[in-house]
Amino acid sequence: MGKYPNNINLYKIAFTQRSDLVYNKNKKTRTNERLEYLGDAVVGSIVAEYLFNQFPGKQEGFLTKMRAKIVSRKSLNFLSQQSGLMKLMTQHQSRNKQAKGAAGNIFEAIHGAMLIDFGYETTKKIFIKQFLKFVDINKLIEEEVDYKSKILEWGQKNKSKLIFECYEESTVPCSNRFRAILFDGETILGEGYGASKKEAEQAASKQVMYSGKIDIKIMMN
């Protein structure tokens, strides 16, 4: 993290899950649940502030969706892996086989420990410098765009007869792939592929929107 802990015991607790409970002279070992609670709040706050400052023109709905994506368990697990935290968690596998699956919980607990150890501003700097750099904000924004809906909306405004035709193709043994073709009447505007009909139609819509064949803004509110 680039900063040596003041209180190393906080971080030991951050790595201790309920499944690690041991008893010594009737005294229960502390787990990371309280730190996880605190870390969940601080990570959410840091991300909310970061997005608020980075996107001054975006509305509450956009900011809420982006924050939810960044602080999701899937995202926190990814950040743990990319930053090297997963390696530290793996070292606990011998006594806690659930460590890898609970990476997101430990990630939050560590930030709860940092909040107590260093304060909010330092924790924020560490999170943004060491972890947020692995988040592709532009990719997350693109994932939020419903290309098919925007295409259909454009078609209604321009009185176009937009039709999707989907075909199931077997490109790999035991694996189905769908191909979607977008027509304007009898004219093919574009096509796309996906693991499902929905994904293929989204891909076809995206391809048409970026092709320049139609005049439509690719923006998310």
C-alpha positions in Angstrom: 0.0 0.0 0.0 3.1 2.2 0.3 2.5 3.0 3.9 3.5 1.0 7.0 0.7 0.3 9.5 0.7 2.0 12.8 -1.4 -0.8 14.4 -0.6 -4.2 12.7 -3.2 -6.0 14.9 -6.0 -4.2 13.1 -4.9 -5.8 9.8 -4.6 -9.2 11.4 -8.2 -8.9 12.5 -9.1 -7.7 9.0 -8.0 -11.1 7.7 -9.8 -13.1 10.4 -13.2 -14.3 9.4 -15.9 -16.1 11.4 -14.7 -19.4 10.0 -11.3 -18.7 11.7 -12.8 -18.5 15.2 -10.6 -20.2 17.8 -11.0 -20.2 21.5 -8.2 -19.7 24.0 -9.0 -19.7 27.7 -12.7 -19.1 26.9 -11.7 -15.8 25.1 -13.1 -15.6 21.6 -10.8 -14.3 18.9 -12.0 -11.1 17.2 -13.2 -11.4 13.6 -13.3 -8.9 10.8 -17.1 -8.4 10.8 -17.0 -5.0 12.5 -14.1 -3.8 10.3 -16.0 -5.1 7.2 -19.0 -3.1 8.3 -16.9 0.0 8.6 -15.0 -0.6 5.4 -18.1 -1.1 3.4 -19.2 2.4 4.5 -15.8 4.1 3.8 -15.3 2.5 0.4 -18.8 3.5 -0.6 -18.2 7.0 0.6 -14.8 7.3 -1.2 -16.3 6.0 -4.5 -19.3 8.3 -4.2 -17.1 11.4 -3.7 -14.7 10.4 -6.5 -17.6 9.9 -9.0 -19.2 13.2 -7.9 -16.0 15.1 -8.6 -15.2 13.3 -11.8 -18.6 13.6 -13.4 -20.0 17.1 -12.5 -22.6 17.0 -15.3 -24.0 13.6 -14.5 -27.3 13.0 -12.6 -27.9 11.0 -9.4 -29.0 7.9 -11.3 -25.8 7.6 -13.2 -23.6 8.2 -10.1 -25.6 5.6 -8.2 -25.3 2.9 -10.9 -21.5 3.5 -11.3 -20.9 3.4 -7.5 -22.9 0.1 -7.3 -20.8 -1.4 -10.0 -17.5 -0.4 -8.5 -18.3 -1.6 -4.9 -20.0 -4.8 -6.0 -18.5 -8.1 -4.7 -17.4 -9.0 -8.2 -15.5 -5.7 -8.5 -13.9 -5.9 -5.1 -12.8 -9.4 -5.7 -11.2 -8.2 -9.0 -9.5 -5.3 -7.2 -8.1 -7.7 -4.6 -6.6 -9.8 -7.3 -5.2 -7.0 -9.4 -3.6 -5.2 -6.5 -2.0 -8.3 -5.0 -4.2 -8.5 -1.9 -5.4 -11.9 -3.1 -1.9 -13.3 -2.6 -2.0 -12.3 1.1 -5.5 -13.8 1.4 -4.3 -17.0 -0.3 -1.6 -17.4 2.5 -4.5 -17.9 4.9 -6.0 -20.7 2.8 -4.4 -23.4 4.9 -6.5 -22.4 7.9 -9.3 -20.7 6.0 -10.3 -22.2 2.7 -13.0 -19.6 2.2 -10.5 -16.7 2.1 -10.5 -16.5 -1.7 -14.2 -16.6 -2.0 -14.6 -13.9 0.7 -12.0 -11.6 -0.9 -14.5 -8.7 -1.1 -15.3 -9.0 2.6 -11.6 -8.9 3.5 -11.1 -6.0 1.1 -13.7 -4.0 3.0 -12.3 -5.0 6.4 -8.8 -3.8 5.4 -10.2 -0.4 4.5 -12.0 -0.4 7.8 -8.7 -1.0 9.5 -7.0 1.7 7.4 -9.7 4.2 8.4 -9.0 3.6 12.1 -5.2 3.5 11.5 -4.7 6.4 9.2 -8.0 8.4 9.0 -10.3 9.1 6.1 -8.1 11.3 3.9 -5.2 8.9 3.8 -7.5 5.9 3.3 -9.0 7.7 0.4 -5.7 8.5 -1.2 -4.6 4.8 -0.8 -7.8 3.5 -2.3 -7.7 5.9 -5.3 -4.0 5.4 -6.0 -3.6 1.6 -5.3 -7.0 0.2 -6.2 -9.2 2.5 -8.3 -6.6 2.7 -11.0 -7.7 -0.9 -11.9 -11.3 0.2 -12.6 -12.1 1.0 -16.2 -14.7 3.7 -15.7 -15.3 4.1 -19.5 -16.1 0.4 -19.8 -18.5 0.5 -17.0 -20.3 3.5 -18.6 -20.5 1.6 -21.9 -22.0 -1.4 -20.2 -24.8 0.8 -18.9 -25.9 2.0 -22.4 -28.9 0.1 -23.6 -28.0 0.2 -27.3 -31.1 -1.7 -28.5 -33.5 0.7 -26.7 -31.7 3.7 -28.2 -31.9 2.2 -31.7 -35.6 1.4 -31.4 -36.2 4.9 -30.0 -34.4 6.4 -33.0 -36.4 4.2 -35.4 -39.7 5.4 -33.9 -38.7 9.1 -34.2 -37.6 8.6 -37.8 -40.4 6.2 -38.8 -38.0 3.5 -39.7 -39.0 -0.2 -39.9 -36.3 -1.7 -37.7 -36.4 -5.5 -37.4 -34.0 -7.9 -35.6 -33.4 -11.3 -37.0 -31.5 -13.8 -34.8 -29.8 -17.0 -35.7 -28.2 -19.6 -33.5 -24.8 -20.7 -34.7 -22.5 -23.4 -33.5 -19.0 -22.1 -33.7 -17.5 -24.4 -31.1 -18.6 -28.0 -30.2 -21.3 -27.9 -27.5 -21.3 -24.1 -27.5 -24.1 -22.0 -29.0 -23.5 -18.5 -30.4 -26.2 -16.1 -31.6 -26.0 -13.8 -34.6 -28.3 -10.9 -34.8 -28.9 -8.8 -38.0 -30.6 -5.4 -37.8 -32.7 -4.5 -40.8 -34.3 -1.1 -41.7 -37.0 -2.5 -43.9 -35.0 -4.7 -46.3 -31.7 -2.9 -45.8 -29.1 -4.5 -43.5 -27.8 -1.8 -41.1 -25.5 -4.1 -39.1 -25.0 -7.3 -37.2 -23.6 -8.6 -33.9 -22.8 -11.7 -32.0 -23.4 -12.8 -28.4 -23.9 -15.8 -26.0 -27.7 -15.0 -26.1 -30.2 -13.4 -28.4 -30.3 -10.4 -26.1 -26.5 -10.0 -26.2 -26.4 -10.4 -30.0 -29.1 -7.7 -30.5 -27.2 -5.3 -28.2 -24.0 -6.0 -30.1 -25.8 -5.4 -33.5 -27.3 -2.2 -32.2 -23.9 -1.0 -30.8 -22.3 -1.7 -34.2 -24.8 0.3 -36.0 -24.6 3.2 -33.6 -20.8 3.5 -33.9 -20.9 2.9 -37.7 -22.1 6.4 -38.5 -24.9 5.1 -40.6 -27.5 6.8 -38.4 -27.4 10.1 -36.6 -27.8 9.2 -32.9 -26.0 10.4 -29.7 -24.2 7.7 -27.8 -24.7 9.1 -24.4 -25.9 8.0 -21.0 -27.9 10.3 -18.8 
